[in-house]
């Protein structure tokens, strides 16, 4: 009988235990965050808060991700996307832009997306700003700058965003020189295709147009010119009227 029990125990699969939240002990710092740690969201936040020198860490599907130092190519692309979104926000009331803002998405996911665009809660947005100044819930649009299609941005993170109802997800693959823009339709992300001029139009934010070749080439003047066409469209005017309570 002892032999059989030992054999059964030997066949038991190894289970990865997820670290749970532990009560804080005065004067004792929590363990540092490490890539690959499996943590609950409260424990992730506790360890992150104890490491003020760390500028970016994310919890994706219960796993800690700590990106390497940012390359110039990432930083430039990031700034261009932010500039494009800020230009849209400047003339569209009721929307807000976020740059590396932490998002409490669900119990296993707390990303820090490169950029986001969200509807204010007062205008029907699904996310809100918590009492301690974090975004809770799914912003309507999230943009990430990544290296290639092998990145977790197009795998685990994409699934987390889809499952939580992020309406649009934009991923700029810098080394691939490609830009993917997904729209949530019937619970699945469907790629949005550029028109004959190379322009993709947001399905959720009317007037948010992106001239993809211009963005990939770093031609910001053409990017903003393409956006201006979207901002001058009837669909954007109707959206602004709706947000302003004129309809």
Secondary structure as UniProt FT lines:
FT   HELIX           2..11
FT   TURN            26..27
FT   TURN            35..36
FT   STRAND          38..39
FT   HELIX           41..49
FT   TURN            52..53
FT   STRAND          58..60
FT   TURN            61..62
FT   STRAND          63..65
FT   HELIX           72..90
FT   TURN            93..94
FT   STRAND          95..99
FT   STRAND          103..104
FT   TURN            107..108
FT   STRAND          109..110
FT   STRAND          115..119
FT   HELIX           121..123
FT   STRAND          128..129
FT   TURN            131..132
FT   STRAND          135..136
FT   STRAND          141..146
FT   TURN            149..150
FT   HELIX           152..154
FT   HELIX           156..164
FT   STRAND          168..173
FT   TURN            174..177
FT   STRAND          178..185
FT   TURN            186..187
FT   STRAND          188..191
FT   TURN            196..197
FT   STRAND          199..201
FT   TURN            206..207
FT   STRAND          209..211
FT   HELIX           212..217
FT   HELIX           220..231
FT   HELIX           234..243
FT   TURN            244..245
//
